[in-house]
Amino acid sequence: MSELRIESVTVEVAGRTLVDSVSLRAGPGEVVGLVGPNGAGKSTLLRTCYRALRPNSGRVLLDGTDIRRLPARQVARTLAAVLQEMPSDFGLTARDVVAMGRAPYRRAFQADSRDDTEAVGAALASLGVAELADRRFDRLSGGEKQRVLIARALAQQPSVMVLDEPTNHLDLRHQLDALRLVRTLGVTAVIAVHDLNLAAAFCDRICVLDQGRLLADGPPEAVLTEELIAEVYGVRTEVSRHPAKGKPHIVVLP
């Protein structure tokens, strides 16, 4: 298991500050949830973690080393990302898309090894999409595509996962299955999620972003308070303890 640490990261685009000096840590095996309203900076912050964006200041450390100083292949073998954007991989099957997760383990034009085949098959099965393996990716539903993309990240066999709203497009059952899977893998994970109840149920810590700034960082029961939700989202809520799980349970009041 690995550690992901974000140190004083600031990102500016076209003169606008999207992330403002944010620091947070996801320790080995820890699942950290990023929550906040639209435009809070969650996706932008995650893009710096998988090197899609270079921060204007600050750095992202993977096991103590600046991620931008590490070889791309080493990063790809350690960190997998599930993005909001749906790729348009025309002509590729679901199996082809998941097999892309094995690229860090192969040389150019090298055929799949037994390990590659087994990893792809296991990833498809874990997300319940094995029956979709030979179907074209661009003809799948939004929810099916999302599960295939999570399977692709799983096929990388990473020790760190960065997931940007992975429950988008998924029905209730598959939302639960996807987050439960991340937990059972034992990987270090940072997950942007809109549903506060899902965040409370599956995350060890919650980090709240608003207007690019980190407002709170702590266990769900300490962070997800009626006062903070009102401040960040502008809505009234009632927060109680779930009778079975003991986690915060949020009900939005009319």
N, C-alpha and C positions, 0 to 999 in steps of 0.2 A: 504494500500500500504506500501511497505517496502523499505528500503535502502540497497544497496549492496556496500560495500566499500573494495577496494583492497589496502593494505598498504605495500609498499616496498617489493613486492613478488619477490623472486628469486628462480628459479628452475634449478637444475643441474642434468643431467643424464649422467652416464658414463664419468664423468669429463668434460662434455660440458655444458656450460650455455645456456639454452634454453629461459629463461625469466630472465631479468637482472634488478632487483630493480624497478619493475613497480608499480605505484600507480595510481588508478583512482576511480571514484565514479559514481554510477548510483543512482540518487535520486529517491524518490517515484514517480512512474508513468513515469519516464524518459526512453526513448529508446536510448541506446548507441550502436553505431556500432563500431566493431573492424575490421579494414582493414589493409592490408599489403600483401606482396608477400608470396608465399609458403615458409614455414620454418621460418616465422617471429616470431612465438611463440604464435599465436592466440589460437590454440587448447590447447596447454599446459597451458596457462593462464586460459582458461575456465575450464579445468579439476581441477584446484585448487579450483574453485568456487563451484563445486558440490562434492568436497572431494574425487575425484578419484585419485588425486595426493596431497601429502603433500609437501608444499614448503620448500626449505632448509632454507629460512629465510623469514620474513614478515608474514602477516596474511590476512585472508579474514574475514570481519565483516558483519554479517547479523543483521540489526537493532542494531548495536553497540556492538554485542557479537561475539567473535571469533567463526566461524562456526564449528570448531572442538571441541568446548566445549559444543555444543548443542546436545541434544538427536537426534538420527537419525530420529525418527518418526516426531519430530518437524520440522527438516530441510525439510523432504520430504513433509510435509503439506504446507510449505512456498515456497520452491524452486523446480522448475521442469526444467529438462534438456532435450534438443533434440540434439542428438549426430550425428556425421558423420557416425559412424559404423552402418551397418544394422544387427540387430540380426537375427540369424537363428532359429526362434521359430517354429520348425517343428511341424505340427499338430495343432497349435493354429490358430484360426480364427482371422480376423481383430478385431472383437468385443472383443475376449479374450485379445488381445494385449492392446487395449484401456482400458479395465477393470483393467489391471495391474496398471494403474494410481490411482486407488482407494485403493490400498493396505495400504497406510498410515492411512486410516480411518476405517480399519477393523482389528479385531483380527484374529489370525491364524484359518483357516478352517471355518470362519464365512461366512454365505451366503450373497449374495448381498442384500443391503437394497434398499428401494425405491429411496433414494437419490443417491445411487450408480448407479442404473439403469437409472435414469434421467440424471445424469451427463455424463454417457457413451453415451447415445443416443444423448444428446445435442452436445457433442464433435464430434461424427461421423458426425452429420448434419452440424456443423460449417465448417468442412473441406471438405464437399461434398463427403464423403465416406460411407454414410449410406447404399448405395446399395451394398457395398463390405463387410458388417458386417459379413456375414456367409461364406465368402470365406477364404481359407487358406492363412495366411500371406505370407508364403514362395512361393506362386504361384502368388503373385501380381507383377506388374511392379515396377521398382525403384521409379518412381514418386508416385505411389499409396502407396507404403510402407512408403515413406517419409511423406505423408499426414496423414497416420495412426499413425505414431510416434508423429507427432505434436498433433494429437487428444489425444493421450495418455497423453502427458504433460498437455493438456488443461483439461482433466478429473481430474487431481490432484487439480484443482481449486487453483493454486498457486498465490501468490502476487509477486513473482519474477520468471522470466524465463531466462535461459541461453541457447542460441541456437547456435550450431556450424554449420555454413553454411546450414541453413535450406532450402535454395532454391535449393540446389543440387538435381539433378534428376527431378526437376519440370519444366514444360513448362512455357512459359511466363505468361499466364493467372494465373496459380496456384502460381507462384512466387509472383505476385502482391496480390493475394488473401491471401496468408499466411502472408505476412508482414503487409497487411492492417488489418488482424485479430489481430495480436499482438498489433498493435496500438490501435484498438478499445477496447481491453480488459481493457486498463488502468493499466496494470501491469508494474512493473519495469522490464526492459529487457536489456540484453547484448547480442548482435548478431554479430557473426563473419560472414562477407559477402565479397565475392570477387568483386561483381559488384558495382563499385563506384557510378553509377547513382542510383541504388536501395538504397544504403546507404544514399545518399544525399536526396532522396525523402522521406524516412521513418524514419530517425534517427534524434533525437534532437541534439545529439553530435556525433562527429567522433573521435575515438582514433586510431592513426596510429602507428603500430608496425613495426619495422625492426630490424632483427638480435637480437630479444629478448628485444629491448629497446623501450620505448614509445617516439616517436619523436614529436607528436603533439596531442593536445586534445582541442576540441572546436566545435563550430557550423560548419555545412558543408561548409558554404560560407567562413569561415575563414581558414579552414584546407585544403580543396580540391583545391589547387592552382596548376597552371601549374608547378611552380618551385618545389613544394614538390613532386608532382607526378613524375617528371623527376628524382628527387633525389632518391626516394624510388623504383620506378619501372623501371627506365632507359628507359622511352619512352617519346616522345613528344606528347603533347596534346593541345587541344584548350578548354578552360573552359569558358562557357558563362552562363547567367541566362536563365533558362527555361521560355519561354514566358508566359506560363499559370500558373506555380507554383512558379516561382521566385527562385527556387532552382538551385544550380550549375548543369550544364549539361556538361558532359565530352565527347569529341570526340577525339579518338586516331588518330594521324596523321601518315601517312605512312613514 
